[in-house]
Amino acid sequence: MKRILTVILLAISCICQAQEEEVIERLTVYGQVWGFLKYFHPEPGHRDWDQVILDNYEIVKNCENREEFNVVLSRLLEICKDYEPVPREVNDSMLFHQSFEWIENELISADNKAWLHHLRLNKPAFKNKYIKGAFVGSPDITGENKYETFNSNPAINYLAATRYWNIINYYYPYRDLIPTNWTEVYRAHIPEFISASTYDAYYFAVRSLTTEIRDAHGFIRTENNPMDHYKFAPFYCESVRDGVFVKLVWQDTLQPFNLQPMDRLVAIDGKTLDEKWEEISRVVATSNDYYLSKATYYLRISDKDTMVITVERNGKRITDTLVTIDRETLQSRYKPTQSNGEKSSYAFLKDSVSGKEYAYLHMGRLKSSEITRKFQRKLHKTDHVVIDIRNYPNWTVLKLSDALIKGKRKFAKFINMDFDYPGSYKWTTSQTIGNTRKEYKGKLYVLVDYNTMSQAEYTVMALQQHPNTTVIGGQTAGADGNIVEIPLPFGIRSVFSGLGVYYPDGTGTQQVGVKRDIPVVQDKSYIEFGNDLILNKALELIRNE
């Protein structure tokens, strides 16, 4: 009897699971049809298209079979039936075919598929109220309802996931680089959204979805960030080639713990570092694994009052429990050492070994106003210039390149999404750099690492047009192009790279980073002794000239 009951319960469980999967599949397809109409047909611009999806949410969930569901789809299409077809022809090479694969889903009837394909190939000409071109062709997302106050509404949560999925599907210039099938991503995340009964759960559902595009620009902005209330373990750590090491410890005499600088982190709260990185990857937007491995900030934060840390010291494992500290207390109790004024943005130095002179430029501090004629003359008198772009520049690339590079040279070209045919793109003319009549005759050594992101990567691409440039360092962030915001319900704005940036030969930088001539990664001596292997490599090249 007990065995029979177990079999019955197991069968019921399987039936319930199958039914739930069918519901999610219907919501997936409905959201894709809804979003397709939103960007391909003029009718959604004349009505509250959000309300259409909200009104049909429960209806879609409660469909008994495929036939009922297609009746719902047919009614949705009927709202947009009348239009004057305008044939659209796009070269196959300019089309993200992945954006339209969902139309072949077997859940959609043959008649509805035919209608969708016809609309795709004969898109009416109209101005879409939801999206338009902005600066250098990046999409400007407008006309979206904000739903300011969170009210635990599964239909609105579903709308949020659907809005995001469709914008990325048709207007993300790196759509072809998304590593996981985008429809499968949508299908997998819908349950997390519709079950989010609290703002915090909804917030993390959004963060999790946005990481799927593998774009370090894919962060979110909000005035209500639950992680702002997280606490911190009282230490600072850094990731290098040899592992993650403790760099600084803030000891409390009232609550001492056994942790020292140069301890190598092994586990946190019983999870290995590999498991922690996997956990972090679900809430932190990164373009590549190297950039993810540098997100040590997230190893130190917790929503709990304690954190169990396991480290390795002199070949032995040590485990201790640390009391976490809120942000305000940490900032008031452990103030960083004050420096004597801001460090210089550039310097003309002499190598202590070879005696050779070189210029050092810190692009995070250097301002265009400092690139004077006097500065340029002095720069041209040196044989070596070290340009440190392990930071975020101040849009000095144009003026600096004008001082170093002769004539106009192509260094980048963009792709813009085609607003007349969503899911396709257009190449723009190549960007040029350089202007000086007297080219800098020496050698440029450009230093990069994971901090080299976006404008910094763009700057490296420009400086690479000098014939004597050597790029040295670690893989860069791999997030290039202007950022675009997607307004989502309940005060969250999701960001993505809205402009595709490529080298003139078509080589991409997104996810992979800029081209490097000499890869160099810091080791633990950088943490322990400040031994900067990337800078040292540049000095080594200068000495051997």
C-alpha positions as CSV (number, residue, x, y, z in Angstrom):
1,M,0.0,0.0,0.0
2,K,2.8,2.4,1.0
3,R,4.6,1.6,-2.3
4,I,1.4,2.3,-4.3
5,L,0.9,5.6,-2.6
6,T,4.5,6.6,-3.4
7,V,3.9,5.8,-7.0
8,I,0.7,7.8,-7.1
9,L,2.3,10.8,-5.5
10,L,5.2,10.6,-7.9
11,A,2.8,10.4,-10.9
12,I,0.9,13.5,-9.6
13,S,4.1,15.3,-9.1
14,C,5.2,14.6,-12.7
15,I,1.8,15.7,-14.1
16,C,2.0,19.0,-12.1
17,Q,5.5,19.6,-13.3
18,A,4.5,18.9,-16.9
19,Q,1.6,21.3,-16.6
20,E,3.8,24.0,-15.1
21,E,6.3,23.6,-18.0
22,E,3.4,23.9,-20.5
23,V,2.3,27.2,-18.8
24,I,5.9,28.6,-19.0
25,E,6.2,27.6,-22.6
26,R,2.9,29.4,-23.5
27,L,4.0,32.5,-21.6
28,T,7.4,32.4,-23.5
29,V,5.8,32.2,-26.9
30,Y,3.1,34.8,-26.1
31,G,5.7,37.3,-24.8
32,Q,7.7,36.8,-28.0
33,V,4.7,37.4,-30.3
34,W,3.7,40.4,-28.2
35,G,7.2,41.9,-28.4
36,F,7.5,41.2,-32.1
37,L,4.3,43.2,-32.8
38,K,5.5,46.0,-30.5
39,Y,8.5,46.6,-32.8
40,F,7.2,45.5,-36.2
41,H,3.6,46.8,-36.3
42,P,2.4,50.4,-35.9
43,E,-0.8,49.5,-34.0
44,P,0.8,49.0,-30.5
45,G,1.9,52.6,-30.7
46,H,-1.8,53.7,-30.6
47,R,-2.8,51.8,-27.5
48,D,-1.5,50.8,-24.1
49,W,0.5,47.7,-25.3
50,D,1.5,46.8,-21.7
51,Q,-2.2,46.5,-20.8
52,V,-2.7,44.0,-23.5
53,I,-0.1,41.6,-22.0
54,L,-1.4,42.3,-18.5
55,D,-5.0,41.5,-19.6
56,N,-4.0,38.2,-21.3
57,Y,-1.6,37.0,-18.6
58,E,-4.1,34.8,-16.8
59,I,-5.8,33.8,-20.0
60,V,-2.6,32.4,-21.4
61,K,-1.8,30.6,-18.2
62,N,-5.2,28.9,-18.2
63,C,-5.3,27.7,-21.8
64,E,-6.2,24.0,-21.9
65,N,-4.4,23.0,-25.1
66,R,-2.5,24.3,-28.1
67,E,-5.7,25.1,-30.0
68,E,-6.9,27.4,-27.2
69,F,-3.6,29.1,-27.1
70,N,-3.5,29.8,-30.8
71,V,-7.0,31.4,-30.5
72,V,-5.4,33.8,-28.0
73,L,-2.5,34.4,-30.4
74,S,-4.9,35.0,-33.3
75,R,-6.9,37.5,-31.3
76,L,-3.6,39.3,-30.5
77,L,-2.7,39.3,-34.2
78,E,-6.2,40.6,-35.1
79,I,-5.6,43.7,-33.1
80,C,-2.8,44.4,-35.7
81,K,-4.3,42.9,-38.8
82,D,-4.7,45.8,-41.1
83,Y,-1.5,47.3,-42.4
84,E,0.0,48.4,-45.7
85,P,2.9,46.0,-46.4
86,V,6.2,47.4,-47.4
87,P,8.6,44.7,-48.5
88,R,11.9,44.7,-46.6
89,E,15.0,43.2,-47.9
90,V,18.1,42.9,-45.7
91,N,21.3,41.2,-46.7
92,D,21.7,37.9,-44.7
93,S,25.0,39.0,-43.4
94,M,23.4,42.1,-41.8
95,L,20.7,40.1,-40.0
96,F,20.7,38.5,-36.6
97,H,18.8,35.3,-37.6
98,Q,18.7,34.2,-34.0
99,S,16.2,37.0,-33.3
100,F,13.5,35.2,-35.3
101,E,14.1,31.5,-34.7
102,W,11.3,31.5,-32.0
103,I,8.7,31.9,-34.8
104,E,9.3,28.3,-35.7
105,N,8.1,27.1,-32.3
106,E,5.8,24.1,-32.8
107,L,3.3,25.7,-30.3
108,I,2.4,28.3,-32.9
109,S,-0.1,27.2,-35.6
110,A,0.8,27.2,-39.3
111,D,-1.6,30.1,-40.0
112,N,-0.2,32.3,-37.2
113,K,3.4,31.5,-38.3
114,A,2.6,32.5,-41.8
115,W,1.2,35.8,-40.6
116,L,4.2,36.5,-38.4
117,H,6.6,35.7,-41.3
118,H,4.7,38.0,-43.6
119,L,4.9,40.9,-41.2
120,R,8.6,40.4,-40.7
121,L,9.2,40.5,-44.5
122,N,6.8,43.3,-45.1
123,K,7.2,45.6,-42.2
124,P,5.1,48.8,-42.4
125,A,7.0,52.1,-42.3
126,F,6.3,54.0,-39.1
127,K,7.8,55.8,-36.2
128,N,7.9,53.5,-33.2
129,K,6.9,55.3,-30.0
130,Y,8.9,52.8,-27.9
131,I,12.3,53.2,-29.4
132,K,14.2,55.6,-31.6
133,G,17.8,56.4,-32.7
134,A,19.9,58.5,-30.3
135,F,23.6,59.6,-30.2
136,V,25.7,57.8,-32.9
137,G,22.8,55.5,-33.6
138,S,22.4,54.0,-30.1
139,P,18.8,53.1,-29.3
140,D,16.8,55.5,-27.1
141,I,14.1,53.6,-25.3
142,T,11.0,55.8,-24.6
143,G,7.3,55.5,-23.9
144,E,7.6,52.7,-21.4
145,N,5.3,52.6,-18.3
146,K,7.3,52.8,-15.1
147,Y,5.0,51.2,-12.5
148,E,6.8,53.1,-9.8
149,T,5.5,51.2,-6.7
150,F,6.2,47.5,-6.2
151,N,2.9,45.7,-5.6
152,S,3.8,42.0,-5.9
153,N,2.0,41.5,-9.3
154,P,3.1,38.4,-11.2
155,A,1.7,39.8,-14.4
156,I,3.9,43.0,-14.2
157,N,6.9,40.9,-13.2
158,Y,6.3,38.8,-16.3
159,L,6.0,42.1,-18.3
160,A,9.4,43.2,-17.0
161,A,11.1,40.0,-18.2
162,T,9.3,40.2,-21.5
163,R,10.2,43.9,-22.1
164,Y,13.8,43.2,-21.4
165,W,14.0,40.1,-23.5
166,N,12.5,41.7,-26.6
167,I,14.6,44.9,-26.5
168,I,17.8,42.8,-26.3
169,N,16.5,40.4,-29.0
170,Y,16.0,43.2,-31.5
171,Y,18.2,46.1,-30.5
172,Y,21.3,44.7,-28.8
173,P,24.3,45.1,-31.3
174,Y,26.0,42.1,-29.7
175,R,23.0,39.9,-30.0
176,D,25.0,37.2,-31.8
177,L,27.5,37.0,-28.9
178,I,24.9,36.0,-26.3
179,P,26.4,32.5,-25.3
180,T,23.1,30.8,-24.4
181,N,20.0,30.4,-26.7
182,W,18.1,33.6,-25.9
183,T,14.7,31.9,-26.0
184,E,15.9,29.3,-23.5
185,V,17.2,32.1,-21.3
186,Y,13.7,33.8,-21.4
187,R,12.0,30.5,-20.7
188,A,14.3,29.7,-17.8
189,H,13.9,33.1,-16.1
190,I,10.1,33.5,-16.3
191,P,9.4,31.3,-13.3
192,E,11.8,33.4,-11.1
193,F,10.0,36.6,-12.2
194,I,6.4,35.5,-11.7
195,S,7.2,33.9,-8.3
196,A,9.0,37.1,-7.0
197,S,6.6,38.1,-4.3
198,T,8.9,40.7,-2.7
199,Y,10.9,43.6,-4.2
200,D,14.1,41.9,-3.2
201,A,13.2,38.8,-5.1
202,Y,12.2,40.8,-8.1
203,Y,15.4,42.9,-8.0
204,F,17.6,39.7,-8.0
205,A,15.5,38.2,-10.8
206,V,16.3,41.2,-12.9
207,R,20.0,41.1,-12.0
208,S,20.1,37.4,-12.8
209,L,18.5,37.9,-16.2
210,T,20.8,40.8,-17.2
211,T,23.9,38.8,-16.6
212,E,22.9,36.4,-19.4
213,I,24.0,38.8,-22.2
214,R,27.6,38.6,-20.9
215,D,28.1,42.4,-21.1
216,A,30.0,44.2,-18.4
217,H,27.8,47.2,-19.2
218,G,24.9,45.0,-18.2
219,F,24.5,46.4,-14.7
220,I,21.3,47.9,-13.2
221,R,20.6,51.3,-11.7
222,T,18.1,51.9,-8.9
223,E,17.6,54.0,-5.8
224,N,16.4,50.9,-4.0
225,N,19.3,48.4,-4.1
226,P,18.9,45.7,-1.5
227,M,22.6,45.1,-1.6
228,D,23.2,48.6,-0.2
229,H,22.2,47.1,3.1
230,Y,24.6,44.2,3.0
231,K,27.4,43.9,5.4
232,F,31.2,43.5,4.8
233,A,33.8,41.1,6.2
234,P,36.6,43.3,7.7
235,F,39.2,42.6,5.1
236,Y,40.2,43.5,1.6
237,C,41.4,41.0,-1.0
238,E,42.6,40.9,-4.5
239,S,42.7,38.3,-7.3
240,V,45.9,37.6,-9.1
241,R,47.4,34.7,-11.1
242,D,48.2,32.6,-8.0
243,G,44.7,33.0,-6.5
244,V,42.8,35.4,-4.2
245,F,44.9,36.8,-1.4
246,V,44.0,39.0,1.6
247,K,45.6,42.4,1.1
248,L,44.4,44.3,4.2
249,V,42.8,43.3,7.5
250,W,40.9,45.6,9.8
251,Q,41.2,43.9,13.2
252,D,38.8,44.7,16.1
253,T,40.4,44.2,19.5
254,L,36.9,43.3,20.9
255,Q,36.3,40.6,18.3
256,P,39.7,39.4,17.1
257,F,40.0,36.8,14.3
258,N,42.7,34.8,12.7
259,L,43.3,36.4,9.4
260,Q,46.5,37.9,8.0
261,P,47.7,39.7,4.9
262,M,48.8,37.3,2.2
263,D,46.5,34.5,3.4
264,R,45.1,32.8,0.3
265,L,41.4,32.5,0.3
266,V,40.2,28.9,0.0
267,A,36.5,28.9,0.9
268,I,33.7,31.3,2.1
269,D,30.8,30.0,4.2
270,G,31.7,26.4,3.2
271,K,31.8,27.1,-0.6
272,T,34.9,26.8,-2.6
273,L,36.0,29.9,-4.6
274,D,34.9,28.2,-7.8
275,E,31.4,27.8,-6.3
276,K,31.5,31.4,-5.1
277,W,32.5,32.7,-8.5
278,E,29.6,30.7,-10.0
279,E,27.2,32.2,-7.5
280,I,28.5,35.8,-8.1
281,S,28.2,35.3,-11.9
282,R,24.5,35.1,-11.5
283,V,24.2,38.6,-10.1
284,V,27.2,40.5,-11.5
285,A,27.4,41.5,-15.1
286,T,30.7,40.5,-16.8
287,S,31.8,40.1,-20.3
288,N,34.5,37.4,-19.6
289,D,35.7,35.1,-16.9
290,Y,38.9,37.1,-16.3
291,Y,36.8,40.2,-15.5
292,L,34.6,38.1,-13.2
293,S,37.6,36.8,-11.3
294,K,38.5,40.4,-10.3
295,A,35.1,41.0,-8.7
296,T,36.5,40.3,-5.2
297,Y,34.2,43.0,-3.7
298,Y,31.4,40.4,-3.9
299,L,33.5,37.9,-1.9
300,R,33.4,40.2,1.0
301,I,29.7,41.2,1.2
302,S,26.9,39.2,2.9
303,D,23.4,39.6,4.1
304,K,24.4,37.7,7.3
305,D,26.0,38.8,10.5
306,T,28.9,36.5,10.2
307,M,31.1,35.0,7.5
308,V,33.1,31.8,7.8
309,I,36.5,32.2,6.0
310,T,38.9,29.4,5.2
311,V,42.4,30.4,4.2
312,E,45.7,28.8,3.5
313,R,48.8,30.1,5.3
314,N,52.2,28.4,5.0
315,G,50.7,25.2,3.7
316,K,48.1,25.0,6.5
317,R,44.3,25.5,6.3
318,I,42.8,27.9,8.8
319,T,39.1,28.5,9.3
320,D,37.6,31.3,11.4
321,T,34.3,33.1,11.8
322,L,34.3,36.9,11.1
323,V,31.7,39.3,12.3
324,T,30.5,41.4,9.3
325,I,30.2,45.2,9.5
326,D,27.6,47.5,8.0
327,R,28.8,50.0,5.4
328,E,28.5,53.1,7.6
329,T,30.4,51.6,10.5
330,L,33.1,50.3,8.2
331,Q,33.6,53.7,6.6
332,S,33.7,55.5,9.9
333,R,35.9,53.1,11.7
334,Y,38.4,52.2,9.0
335,K,39.2,55.3,7.1
336,P,41.8,54.9,4.4
337,T,45.1,56.7,4.7
338,Q,44.9,60.2,3.3
339,S,47.3,61.0,0.5
340,N,49.0,64.3,0.3
341,G,47.0,65.8,-2.6
342,E,46.1,64.2,-5.9
343,K,48.8,62.3,-7.6
344,S,50.2,63.8,-10.8
345,S,48.5,62.9,-14.1
346,Y,51.9,62.7,-15.8
347,A,55.6,62.7,-15.1
348,F,58.9,62.7,-17.0
349,L,61.1,60.1,-15.3
350,K,64.4,58.4,-15.5
351,D,64.7,54.6,-15.3
352,S,66.8,53.7,-12.2
353,V,68.5,50.8,-14.0
354,S,69.3,52.1,-17.5
355,G,69.2,55.8,-16.9
356,K,66.9,56.2,-19.9
357,E,64.2,58.9,-19.8
358,Y,60.6,58.2,-20.4
359,A,57.2,59.8,-19.9
360,Y,54.5,58.3,-17.8
361,L,50.9,59.3,-18.5
362,H,48.0,58.2,-16.2
363,M,44.9,58.4,-18.4
364,G,42.5,58.3,-15.5
365,R,43.9,61.7,-14.3
366,L,45.2,63.3,-17.5
367,K,42.9,66.1,-18.8
368,S,42.7,67.6,-22.2
369,S,43.6,71.0,-20.8
370,E,47.0,69.5,-19.7
371,I,47.9,68.5,-23.2
372,T,49.4,71.9,-24.0
373,R,51.9,72.8,-26.7
374,K,54.6,72.9,-24.1
375,F,53.6,69.4,-22.9
376,Q,53.6,68.1,-26.5
377,R,57.0,69.5,-27.2
378,K,58.4,67.8,-24.1
379,L,56.7,64.6,-25.0
380,H,58.3,64.6,-28.5
381,K,61.7,65.0,-27.0
382,T,61.4,61.6,-25.2
383,D,62.0,58.3,-26.9
384,H,59.5,56.3,-24.7
385,V,56.0,57.0,-23.4
386,V,54.3,54.7,-21.0
387,I,50.5,55.2,-21.2
388,D,48.7,53.7,-18.3
389,I,45.0,53.0,-19.2
390,R,44.2,50.6,-16.3
391,N,41.6,53.2,-15.3
392,Y,38.8,55.3,-16.9
393,P,40.0,58.1,-19.1
394,N,38.7,61.7,-19.3
395,W,38.0,61.7,-23.1
396,T,41.6,62.8,-23.8
397,V,42.0,60.3,-26.6
398,L,41.3,62.8,-29.4
399,K,43.7,65.5,-28.2
400,L,46.4,63.0,-27.2
401,S,46.3,61.1,-30.5
402,D,46.4,64.4,-32.4
403,A,49.7,65.1,-30.6
404,L,51.2,61.7,-31.4
405,I,49.7,60.3,-34.7
406,K,50.4,61.7,-38.1
407,G,47.5,62.3,-40.4
408,K,44.1,60.6,-40.1
409,R,44.0,56.9,-39.4
410,K,41.0,54.5,-39.1
411,F,40.9,52.9,-35.8
412,A,37.3,51.7,-35.2
413,K,34.0,51.2,-36.9
414,F,30.5,50.9,-35.4
415,I,27.4,48.9,-36.0
416,N,24.0,50.5,-35.3
417,M,20.8,48.6,-35.1
418,D,18.5,49.2,-38.0
419,F,15.4,50.8,-36.5
420,D,13.5,50.2,-39.8
421,Y,14.1,46.5,-39.5
422,P,14.6,45.4,-35.9
423,G,17.0,42.5,-35.6
424,S,19.3,43.8,-38.3
425,Y,22.1,46.3,-38.2
426,K,24.1,48.7,-40.4
427,W,27.8,49.4,-40.5
428,T,28.8,53.0,-40.1
429,T,31.8,54.7,-41.6
430,S,35.1,54.1,-39.8
431,Q,36.2,56.4,-37.1
432,T,39.5,58.2,-37.5
433,I,42.2,59.4,-35.1
434,G,45.3,61.5,-35.4
435,N,46.1,65.0,-36.8
436,T,49.6,66.0,-36.2
437,R,52.0,66.8,-39.0
438,K,55.0,65.7,-36.9
439,E,54.5,62.2,-35.8
440,Y,55.9,61.1,-32.5
441,K,59.1,59.1,-33.4
442,G,59.5,57.2,-30.2
443,K,57.7,54.2,-28.8
444,L,54.4,53.9,-26.9
445,Y,53.8,51.3,-24.2
446,V,50.1,51.0,-23.4
447,L,49.3,49.3,-20.1
448,V,46.0,47.5,-19.8
449,D,44.1,45.1,-17.5
450,Y,40.5,44.3,-16.4
451,N,40.0,47.9,-15.4
452,T,40.4,48.9,-19.0
453,M,36.8,49.1,-20.0
454,S,34.5,50.9,-22.4
455,Q,36.0,54.3,-23.2
456,A,39.4,53.0,-22.0
457,E,39.2,50.2,-24.5
458,Y,38.2,52.7,-27.2
459,T,41.3,54.8,-26.3
460,V,43.6,51.8,-26.6
461,M,42.2,51.0,-30.1
462,A,43.0,54.6,-31.1
463,L,46.5,54.6,-29.7
464,Q,47.2,51.3,-31.5
465,Q,47.2,53.2,-34.8
466,H,50.6,54.7,-33.9
467,P,53.2,52.5,-35.7
468,N,55.3,52.0,-32.6
469,T,52.6,51.0,-30.0
470,T,53.0,48.0,-27.8
471,V,50.0,46.9,-25.7
472,I,51.0,45.1,-22.5
473,G,48.9,43.6,-19.7
474,G,45.9,41.5,-18.8
475,Q,42.7,40.9,-20.8
476,T,40.5,44.0,-20.8
477,A,36.9,44.1,-19.7
478,G,35.4,43.5,-23.1
479,A,32.6,46.0,-22.9
480,D,32.8,48.7,-25.6
481,G,30.2,51.2,-26.9
482,N,27.8,53.7,-25.5
483,I,25.5,52.5,-22.8
484,V,21.7,52.4,-23.1
485,E,19.1,52.2,-20.3
486,I,16.0,50.0,-20.3
487,P,13.4,51.3,-17.9
488,L,11.9,48.4,-16.1
489,P,9.0,48.3,-13.6
490,F,9.5,49.4,-10.0
491,G,12.3,51.9,-10.4
492,I,14.9,49.7,-12.0
493,R,16.9,50.7,-15.1
494,S,18.9,48.0,-16.8
495,V,21.9,49.0,-18.9
496,F,23.6,47.4,-22.0
497,S,26.1,48.3,-24.6
498,G,24.0,50.1,-27.2
499,L,26.7,50.5,-29.9
500,G,28.8,47.8,-31.5
501,V,32.5,48.7,-31.7
502,Y,35.0,46.9,-33.9
503,Y,38.5,47.3,-35.3
504,P,38.6,48.5,-38.9
505,D,39.1,45.0,-40.1
506,G,35.9,43.8,-38.4
507,T,37.6,42.2,-35.4
508,G,35.4,42.5,-32.3
509,T,36.3,43.7,-28.8
510,Q,33.1,42.8,-27.0
511,Q,33.7,40.0,-24.5
512,V,37.3,39.4,-25.7
513,G,38.8,42.8,-25.0
514,V,41.3,44.8,-27.1
515,K,44.3,43.2,-28.9
516,R,47.4,42.8,-26.8
517,D,51.0,42.4,-27.9
518,I,52.4,41.1,-24.7
519,P,50.0,39.4,-22.2
520,V,51.0,39.9,-18.6
521,V,49.1,39.0,-15.5
522,Q,50.0,40.1,-12.0
523,D,51.1,37.6,-9.4
524,K,51.0,37.6,-5.6
525,S,54.2,39.8,-5.5
526,Y,52.0,42.6,-6.7
527,I,49.9,42.4,-3.5
528,E,52.8,41.7,-1.1
529,F,55.4,44.0,-2.5
530,G,53.7,46.2,-5.0
531,N,55.6,44.5,-7.8
532,D,53.8,45.8,-10.9
533,L,54.6,43.2,-13.5
534,I,52.8,45.1,-16.2
535,L,54.7,48.3,-15.7
536,N,57.9,46.3,-15.2
537,K,57.5,44.7,-18.6
538,A,57.3,48.2,-20.2
539,L,60.4,49.3,-18.3
540,E,62.2,46.1,-19.4
541,L,61.5,46.9,-23.1
542,I,62.7,50.5,-22.6
543,R,66.0,49.2,-21.1
544,N,66.6,46.7,-23.9
545,E,66.0,49.3,-26.7
